[in-house]
Amino acid sequence: MLLPLNYNNHQKYLTQLPKIPQTITDIKTLYTPRDFYLSMIKSIADAQQRIYLVALYVEQDQGGQRILEALYTAKRNVPSLDIVVLVDWHRAQRGRIGVISDHTNAKWYRQMAQMHSDVDLPIFGVPVNTREALGVLHLKGFIIDNTVIYTGASLNDVYLHQKNNYRYDRYHFIYNPLLAETLLTYIKQKLLSAQAVTCLNNFSCSKILKIKNNARLLRQALRNSYYHHQGKATQNELSVTPLVGLGKKNPLNQTIHHLLNSTCDTLILCTPYFNLPRLLVRDLIKLLRLGKKIEIIVGDKTANDFYIPTDQPFKIIGSLPYFYEINLRNFLYRLQQYIDNGQMIIRLWKNERNSYHVKGIWIDEKWQLLTGNNFNPRSWRLDLENALLIHDPNQDLLLQREQELKHIRTYTKVIQHFTELEKIADYPVKVRKLIRRLRRIRVDRLINHLL
């Protein structure tokens, strides 16, 4: 087995991370968005001490409505419950991309607060930057009593499978008091204490111009923030390490880099949007040259949440899935030899009109990264991201791991050659014209950095 000269340094980095002990009986993996929804509702109803939900957004639709109603009911039934919801400030100020509406999520939160005036349930907006395009709150992890519910899902119809279509993600329920307290402490000390973070269900909600300077101060503080905990797990037991980061050289990014390079035999990577940072591309190529096996599971362009079917009116936002496919096709063209010799497996996920939002890394059946990180330049530089790194030296999680990967692979197709993916000339006319126009003025490079 060939190993790079600095392989031991990558392993040493992972070994030195502080790890929180975890019992196998207190980890439960769910495999469908419907089960996730039902478990969320039950967990909220059973809560006795605290509920802290952190998500990119809670949408004004049936799914979001049911979650908020469940929270209000729980608070009414147990008045001592400490309930707080945090969402991205900018995302709350608009509707869905491509949908013109002045009825924003923030306005809806205020209406819900007015309807339930007897219950205090604050919903806070967190402005990670002064503009949404320059960074959003992408933290994951719901804390209900001493359980951490970790998923990349936000809270709306498709993530909770309320109607015909769903958006597929990962769902882990982890009972661990120290882990829950660690995440909660970060939320309280780094987010809720910041002046830029405002209550969205308050009618005197600040405008971005008023909090612009505070947003800059918050971003500066978050760049140097960490999860602080007393990790006392040994290297021979199941453990979890929470990681958080903002900016290019943050601890989470460093850990992802070291994690990839610690691969002895096999690496599996899932991402919905194929637009890897250059460092990760170099890491993957290095592993292939060393004879490692790599499996990448990515969403088909039609399983992208921005995809617009060809029988519907075209909008500029609908070109994004095509940019991701172009990136993937170029990547495969460059590395076709490793597909041919069986070292690299590329799977495209597609299931009718449902969408794919799975992220994560599995290394040698010993390491597993749960994260909302999309492994793209945006997550690498702009968004506030976090993750849970699970060390499983005795393969205690093997059955759940294999079951989850089996579900993820169910609706996938293995790509044998890069020509199986469409080229620009095959795209719909409006998409083709837009991409070629952007390429002529080199705006496509900028777009890739912001995707």
Solvent accessible surface area in square Angstrom, and as a share of the most:
residue,aa,sasa,rsa
1,M,159,0.71
2,L,122,0.61
3,L,80,0.40
4,P,22,0.14
5,L,191,0.95
6,N,60,0.31
7,Y,18,0.07
8,N,112,0.57
9,N,93,0.48
10,H,7,0.03
11,Q,50,0.22
12,K,117,0.49
13,Y,55,0.21
14,L,0,0.00
15,T,58,0.34
16,Q,123,0.55
17,L,25,0.12
18,P,64,0.40
19,K,5,0.02
20,I,1,0.01
21,P,59,0.37
22,Q,13,0.06
23,T,80,0.47
24,I,62,0.32
25,T,125,0.73
26,D,48,0.25
27,I,9,0.05
28,K,121,0.51
29,T,11,0.06
30,L,16,0.08
31,Y,48,0.18
32,T,50,0.29
33,P,6,0.04
34,R,103,0.38
35,D,63,0.33
36,F,0,0.00
37,Y,24,0.09
38,L,103,0.51
39,S,29,0.19
40,M,0,0.00
41,I,47,0.24
42,K,132,0.56
43,S,27,0.17
44,I,0,0.00
45,A,71,0.55
46,D,76,0.39
47,A,1,0.01
48,Q,110,0.49
49,Q,108,0.48
50,R,34,0.12
51,I,0,0.00
52,Y,7,0.03
53,L,1,0.00
54,V,3,0.02
55,A,2,0.01
56,L,33,0.17
57,Y,18,0.07
58,V,1,0.00
59,E,11,0.05
60,Q,68,0.30
61,D,28,0.15
62,Q,63,0.28
63,G,0,0.00
64,G,0,0.00
65,Q,58,0.26
66,R,109,0.40
67,I,0,0.00
68,L,1,0.00
69,E,54,0.24
70,A,20,0.15
71,L,0,0.00
72,Y,1,0.00
73,T,67,0.39
74,A,6,0.04
75,K,36,0.15
76,R,108,0.39
77,N,108,0.55
78,V,34,0.20
79,P,103,0.65
80,S,94,0.61
81,L,1,0.00
82,D,58,0.30
83,I,5,0.03
84,V,11,0.06
85,V,0,0.00
86,L,0,0.00
87,V,1,0.00
88,D,0,0.00
89,W,12,0.04
90,H,19,0.09
91,R,15,0.06
92,A,1,0.01
93,Q,61,0.27
94,R,63,0.23
95,G,16,0.15
96,R,114,0.42
97,I,83,0.42
98,G,38,0.37
99,V,85,0.49
100,I,177,0.90
101,S,54,0.35
102,D,123,0.64
103,H,62,0.28
104,T,22,0.13
105,N,3,0.02
106,A,1,0.01
107,K,78,0.33
108,W,11,0.04
109,Y,0,0.00
110,R,50,0.18
111,Q,64,0.28
112,M,2,0.01
113,A,23,0.18
114,Q,120,0.53
115,M,133,0.59
116,H,22,0.10
117,S,97,0.62
118,D,106,0.55
119,V,18,0.10
120,D,108,0.56
121,L,4,0.02
122,P,25,0.15
123,I,0,0.00
124,F,45,0.19
125,G,0,0.00
126,V,0,0.00
127,P,0,0.00
128,V,0,0.00
129,N,22,0.11
130,T,18,0.11
131,R,164,0.60
132,E,45,0.20
133,A,55,0.43
134,L,71,0.35
135,G,0,0.00
136,V,9,0.05
137,L,0,0.00
138,H,13,0.06
139,L,4,0.02
140,K,8,0.03
141,G,3,0.03
142,F,2,0.01
143,I,0,0.00
144,I,8,0.04
145,D,32,0.17
146,N,40,0.21
147,T,32,0.18
148,V,0,0.00
149,I,0,0.00
150,Y,4,0.02
151,T,2,0.01
152,G,3,0.03
153,A,2,0.01
154,S,3,0.02
155,L,0,0.00
156,N,4,0.02
157,D,14,0.07
158,V,36,0.21
159,Y,9,0.03
160,L,0,0.00
161,H,34,0.15
162,Q,16,0.07
163,K,121,0.51
164,N,140,0.72
165,N,65,0.33
166,Y,32,0.12
167,R,30,0.11
168,Y,14,0.05
169,D,4,0.02
170,R,11,0.04
171,Y,1,0.00
172,H,6,0.03
173,F,24,0.10
174,I,1,0.00
175,Y,100,0.38
176,N,10,0.05
177,P,65,0.41
178,L,70,0.35
179,L,0,0.00
180,A,0,0.00
181,E,78,0.35
182,T,6,0.03
183,L,6,0.03
184,L,4,0.02
185,T,49,0.28
186,Y,6,0.02
187,I,7,0.04
188,K,90,0.38
189,Q,112,0.50
190,K,65,0.28
191,L,0,0.00
192,L,50,0.25
193,S,78,0.50
194,A,22,0.17
195,Q,148,0.66
196,A,1,0.01
197,V,16,0.09
198,T,22,0.13
199,C,35,0.21
200,L,0,0.00
201,N,19,0.10
202,N,71,0.36
203,F,139,0.58
204,S,91,0.58
205,C,28,0.17
206,S,29,0.19
207,K,141,0.60
208,I,44,0.22
209,L,142,0.71
210,K,154,0.65
211,I,7,0.04
212,K,69,0.29
213,N,92,0.47
214,N,37,0.19
215,A,0,0.00
216,R,129,0.47
217,L,101,0.50
218,L,7,0.03
219,R,21,0.08
220,Q,117,0.52
221,A,58,0.45
222,L,1,0.00
223,R,117,0.43
224,N,112,0.57
225,S,3,0.02
226,Y,110,0.42
227,Y,23,0.09
228,H,136,0.61
229,H,30,0.13
230,Q,131,0.58
231,G,24,0.23
232,K,158,0.67
233,A,14,0.11
234,T,77,0.45
235,Q,70,0.31
236,N,114,0.58
237,E,58,0.26
238,L,8,0.04
239,S,1,0.00
240,V,3,0.01
241,T,4,0.02
242,P,5,0.03
243,L,12,0.06
244,V,3,0.02
245,G,2,0.02
246,L,3,0.02
247,G,3,0.03
248,K,104,0.44
249,K,166,0.70
250,N,8,0.04
251,P,31,0.20
252,L,0,0.00
253,N,4,0.02
254,Q,76,0.34
255,T,0,0.00
256,I,0,0.00
257,H,40,0.18
258,H,35,0.16
259,L,0,0.00
260,L,0,0.00
261,N,1,0.01
262,S,1,0.01
263,T,1,0.00
264,C,38,0.23
265,D,75,0.39
266,T,48,0.28
267,L,0,0.00
268,I,6,0.03
269,L,0,0.00
270,C,0,0.00
271,T,0,0.00
272,P,5,0.03
273,Y,19,0.07
274,F,7,0.03
275,N,12,0.06
276,L,16,0.08
277,P,9,0.05
278,R,188,0.69
279,L,57,0.28
280,L,0,0.00
281,V,25,0.15
282,R,141,0.51
283,D,4,0.02
284,L,1,0.00
285,I,9,0.05
286,K,68,0.29
287,L,1,0.01
288,L,2,0.01
289,R,173,0.63
290,L,36,0.18
291,G,48,0.46
292,K,4,0.02
293,K,121,0.51
294,I,4,0.02
295,E,15,0.07
296,I,0,0.00
297,I,0,0.00
298,V,3,0.01
299,G,12,0.12
300,D,21,0.11
301,K,30,0.13
302,T,37,0.21
303,A,2,0.01
304,N,12,0.06
305,D,47,0.24
306,F,56,0.23
307,Y,50,0.19
308,I,33,0.17
309,P,29,0.18
310,T,104,0.61
311,D,122,0.63
312,Q,84,0.37
313,P,108,0.68
314,F,65,0.27
315,K,90,0.38
316,I,126,0.64
317,I,40,0.20
318,G,2,0.01
319,S,3,0.02
320,L,24,0.12
321,P,1,0.01
322,Y,7,0.03
323,F,8,0.03
324,Y,15,0.06
325,E,12,0.05
326,I,17,0.09
327,N,28,0.15
328,L,6,0.03
329,R,48,0.17
330,N,83,0.42
331,F,14,0.06
332,L,0,0.00
333,Y,146,0.56
334,R,148,0.54
335,L,6,0.03
336,Q,20,0.09
337,Q,112,0.50
338,Y,24,0.09
339,I,14,0.07
340,D,100,0.52
341,N,91,0.47
342,G,45,0.43
343,Q,30,0.13
344,M,3,0.01
345,I,65,0.33
346,I,0,0.00
347,R,48,0.18
348,L,16,0.08
349,W,1,0.00
350,K,109,0.46
351,N,21,0.11
352,E,142,0.64
353,R,152,0.56
354,N,10,0.05
355,S,11,0.07
356,Y,3,0.01
357,H,12,0.05
358,V,0,0.00
359,K,1,0.00
360,G,0,0.00
361,I,0,0.00
362,W,1,0.00
363,I,0,0.00
364,D,29,0.15
365,E,64,0.29
366,K,94,0.40
367,W,19,0.07
368,Q,13,0.06
369,L,0,0.00
370,L,2,0.01
371,T,6,0.04
372,G,0,0.00
373,N,0,0.00
374,N,16,0.08
375,F,0,0.00
376,N,3,0.02
377,P,14,0.09
378,R,38,0.14
379,S,2,0.01
380,W,9,0.03
381,R,98,0.36
382,L,31,0.16
383,D,6,0.03
384,L,0,0.00
385,E,2,0.01
386,N,2,0.01
387,A,0,0.00
388,L,1,0.00
389,L,2,0.01
390,I,2,0.01
391,H,16,0.07
392,D,9,0.05
393,P,30,0.19
394,N,93,0.48
395,Q,66,0.29
396,D,64,0.33
397,L,7,0.04
398,L,60,0.30
399,L,152,0.76
400,Q,41,0.18
401,R,22,0.08
402,E,69,0.31
403,Q,71,0.32
404,E,5,0.02
405,L,1,0.01
406,K,135,0.57
407,H,59,0.26
408,I,0,0.00
409,R,63,0.23
410,T,84,0.49
411,Y,104,0.40
412,T,25,0.15
413,K,119,0.51
414,V,52,0.30
415,I,3,0.01
416,Q,115,0.51
417,H,68,0.30
418,F,32,0.13
419,T,80,0.47
420,E,75,0.34
421,L,9,0.04
422,E,68,0.30
423,K,100,0.42
424,I,25,0.13
425,A,52,0.40
426,D,72,0.37
427,Y,3,0.01
428,P,49,0.31
429,V,77,0.45
430,K,130,0.55
431,V,4,0.02
432,R,58,0.21
433,K,119,0.50
434,L,18,0.09
435,I,0,0.00
436,R,109,0.40
437,R,119,0.43
438,L,27,0.13
439,R,107,0.39
440,R,177,0.64
441,I,114,0.58
442,R,162,0.59
443,V,46,0.27
444,D,24,0.12
445,R,156,0.57
446,L,104,0.52
447,I,35,0.18
448,N,36,0.18
449,H,81,0.36
450,L,62,0.31
451,L,21,0.10
